[in-house]
Amino acid sequence: MTRFPAHPDEITDDWWAEVLGRAPEHWTWEPIGTGQVGDSVRFTLDFADGQGPRTLAGKFAAADPTSRGTAAMLGLYTKEVRFYRDLAPHLPVRTPATLFAEIADDGARFCLLFEDLGPARGGNQIAGCTIADAREVVRQAAALHAPSWHNPDILERDWLQPDPAAAARVKALYPQAQAIFRERYKDILEPEFMALCEELAEVTAATERRHEKTSLVHGDFRLDNVLFDIRGGAEPVAVLDWQTLTIGNGLTDIGYFLGCGIGDALRRAHERELLELYCTEMTARGVPLTVEAIWRDYVVGALHGISTAVFSAAFVVRTPRGDANFLSMARGACALCLEHGSLDLMTRG
């Protein structure tokens, strides 16, 4: 298909007919979700034969030019489209079934069409979750990481390889991001947490990143990117938003989720249990792990939550919910990192 709709209003009857095999007699769309890098919608379609209404979910590039430009610069849209098109059908991690996935050559316009997983309960980064929810997400992490663990058939795909130019741009922009983050939240974020953010920014500027190739990494593995009780409770969970997919060490996702994902109180109460669950799930999937073996990678991986909060706050459109979200991420990640000495572990190599 040489042309595709880059916004719901661009959809035509011919496009519906090409994708679904028939065009609806009537259809509407409404925004859903809280994403700041992409815009998600729900379509309601009525067909002439009375088989409906049918609902589907769609995702498009962000309408906001700042968010859209950042995503295109970092190749985020390309990664998400390629994940759903090339990898998702072959992995046991639960994601929406994909009906259409295309992206423009410039990486700034795309269209994804999925099954609608509703009714479902959206994860909420700010509100937090129960330990039962956290367990389900950890199980999904293992379902992503285990099949790709040291698996060259997955890890050597060209579109997953690190982009040195993009990494260099992020590194060059990080001091600016930290300056914006400092100015914006200096009177809100706890001083010891802001001090850690400042120290991480200094280390990031002075250190060349060592890129591991152990497994797939979701990269933004937190509650806002998860749906619970999908399809009216028929299934427990699904993982969304694959724009930050990369290759690295899967423990980055676990450190990120337990740090900036679930909140400090839940993490402190159930940290060991959730790490043991992850190891049990990975072992059952053919990758034997123990908490002792993963501890360092888990603790260092939590630093990704800090850097993501800082960089995202600076370079996506600012909203009140976004501010609350980034502060929540920073607080949880900083608390974990200070408790376990993450930055010291990282700098010692």
N, C-alpha and C positions, 0 to 999 in steps of 0.2 A: 504494500500500500504506500504510494508515494506521498499522499497527503493525509493528515489526520487532524482532528480538532484539538487545538491547544487551550480551549476553554469550553465549558459546557454549552455556551450560547452558539458555538460554531458547529455543533452537531447537526447533521442533516438526516433525513429519512434514508437516503442512500447509504450513509455510513452505518446506521443501525442495521439495515438490511444486509450489508456486507459482513458485519461482525456477528450478528445474531441469526442471520438467515431469514429474517423478516423484520419489518419496521413496525413499531407500535403505532396505534391509532392516535394516541395522546401520551405525552410524557412531560414530567416536570423534574426539577432538581432543587436541592437545598444544601447549604453548607453543613458539614459535620466535622467534628474533631477540633483540636486546638493547635495543630501544627503551625509553625511560623516559617518553614522553609518550603513547604508545598501546601496546596489548597485541596482539601478533600470534600467530596460531595456525595449525596445519595440521590440516585435516580429512581423515580417511580414511573413505571411503564404500564400502560393499558393497551391490550391488543383487541382487535376486532372480533376474534373468536371467543372473547370472554375469558380467556386464560390469563387472569391477572387480578389485581395489579401485581407486577413483579418488581422487586427492588434490586438494584445493583449499586455498587460503590465505585466511584471514580476518583482519580487523583491527577492533578495538573500542576504546572509550575506556579509558584507563588505570584499573586498579583502585585505584591509590593516589590518595587524594583531593587531595593537594597538586598532583601532576602534572596530574590531571584538571581541577582548578580553574584552574590556570595556562593550560592549553590552551583551555578554554572562554572565559576572559577575553580571550584574544588572538585568538579566532576560528580557531584552528588546525585544529580538526576540520572546520569548515565549509569552509575552503579546500581541504582534502584531498578531501573528498567531491565538491565542485564541480569540482575539477580532473579527477578520474577520470571523472566523469559528463559534463562539458561540454567539456573541452579535450583530454584525452589521446587520444581517437579521431581527432583532427585534426592531431596533431603527430607528427613522425618520431622523436622521442626514444623509446627503448624502455622501456616500462613494462608491468606486468602487465595482461593483458586483464581487464576488469571485468565481473562477472556481476550484481552488486548493489551499489548505493550509495545509502544514505539516512541522513539526520541529523534529529534532533529539533529542534523550534523553539527550544529553549533552548541549542542548540549544545554540549551536554555529553554527549550520547549519540549514537552513530552505529554503522553496520555497513557494512563493505566486504567483498565476496567476490570473489576473484580466481582466475585460473588459477594453478596451482602451477608455479613456474619451476624447481623442483628436478628432478634433482640439480643443485646449484650451489655455488659457493664464495663464502661471505659475505665482503664486505670487512671489514677489521679496522683500525679507527682506531689502535689501540695498536701492533699489529704492523707496520703500514705495508704497502707494496705494491711491486711491481716497476715499472720504467719502462714495460713493456708494458701493465700494468694502468692506469697513469696516462694513457697515450696513449688508451686506450679510453674512459676517463671524460671526457677533454677533448673527444673527438669527440662524445660525448653532450651535452656542454654546448653545442656549436655547433648540434646538432640541436634543442635547446630554444630557444636564443636567436635563431637566424637567422629562423625563420618569424614570430616575434613582433616583430622589430626594426622599430620605428616603424610597427607595423601596428595601425591603430585598431580593426579588427574584433576583435582580441584585447585590446588594452590599454585599451579603453574599456568593458569589461564591468563592470557595477556591482559585482559581488561581489569584484572584484580591486582596487577603489579603496582607497587608504589610509584607515584609520579614525583620524581625529584624536583621538578619545577614547582608543583603545587606545594610540596613540603617546604621548599625554600620560601615561597610566598607566605605560608603560614608562620614560619619562623620569623620572617622579616616584619610581619604585622603584629606578632604577639606582644611586643612592648607597647605598641599603640593600644592594643586590646586591654592590657593590664592598666594602662593610664585611664582609659575610659571607665573600666570596672572600678578602679579606685575612686575616681571622682564621683561616680554615680552612687556608690554604696559605702563610702568611707564612714558615714555617720549611722549606718544601719548594721552592717556586718560586724560581728564581734572582732575586736582588735587582734586577738591571737589568730583568728582565721584569715584576716586580711594580711597579716604579717606572713603567713604561710603562702598565700597567693603571690605576694611580692617576691618571696624567696624562690618559689617555683619559676616565676618569670625570669629571674636572674639566671637560674640554672639552665632554663630552656634556651636562653640567648647564648650561653657559653658552651653548650654541649651539642655534639653531633648525635642525632638519634640513631640508635642501633635497632635495625628493623628485623624482627623475628619472622619466621615463616613456619609457625607451628600449626595454626588452624585458621579457620574463618573467625572473624570478630565482627559482631553486629555494630559496635562502635557507639551506640546511643541506647544502651540496654536498660531502660527505666520504665516506670509505670505508665507514663503518657503514651508509650509505644506498645501497649499491651491491651487486649480486650479479654475480659473474663466472662465466663458463663455464656459462651457464644452459642448462637442458634437457639436462643431460649433455654440455655442450660444443657443442651445436648452434649456439648463438649466443654472442657474446663477453661481453655485459654488459646489465644492466638497471638503471634508476634507480628507487629507491623513496622513500617518506616525503615526501609533498608538502604537509605541514602548514604549512610556512613559505613557500609560494609567494607571490610578490608581484610588483609591477611596479617596475622600477628600472633599473639598468644591469647588463647581463649580466656585465660584468667583475668585479662583486662576487663572483659564483660562482667565477670563475677565481682571483682573489686569495685567496678563502677556501679553495679546494681546494689550491692550491699552498702556501699558508701552513699552515693548521691541518690540512689533509687528508692530505698525503703524507709529512710529516716534513722536517726542515730539510736533512738530508744529501742526500736525493733531489732536493729542490727546488734546492739550490745546484748540483748536478751537471747538472741537465737543465732549468733554468728557461727559458733562451732557446729551447731546442728545443720545449718544450711550448707556449710562447707563439706560436712560429711555426706550430706545428701548428694551434692554435686559429684563427689568422688565415687559414691555408690552407683549413681546413674552412668557416669563415664566408664566405670569398670564393667558394668553390665553391658555396655555397648562396645566393649573390646579395647578400652583404653584404661588399664589399671592405674589408679591414682590414689594417693593418701593425702590427708590434710597436711602432714609434715612436708611432703614433696611439693605441694602447690603453694605453701604459705608465702614464700617470698614473692612469687609472681602475683599472687592475690593482693598482697599489701602494696606492692609497687603499682599494680594495675589501677588501684584506687586513685592515683594521681591524675589519671585521665578524666575523672569526674571534675576535678578542679579546673584543668585546662579547658575542658569543654564548656563549663559554666562561664569562664572568663571570656573565651573567644566568641561564643555564641551571643552573649549579652552585648558585645560590642558591634557585631556585624550582622545581626538580623533586626527587623523592625522592632522598635520598643513598644511594649504594651504593659499595662498593669499586671496582667497575669504572667507575662514573661518575666517581669522583675521578681515576682514572688517565686516563680519557678526557678530562676537562676540562683536566687538566694537559698532556696531549699537545697538545690544541688550542691552549692558551695559549702553550706553548713554541714551536711551529712558527709561529704567527701573529706572536708578538712578535719572533722572530728575523728574519722577513721585513721586518716594519715598521721595526725598528731599522736593518737593513742599508740599506733604501731610503728612510728618512725619511718614512714614511707620514703620521704625525701632522702633521708640518710642512707637507707638501703639502696635507693636508686643511684646515688652519687658514688657509693662504694663499689658499684658494678656487680 
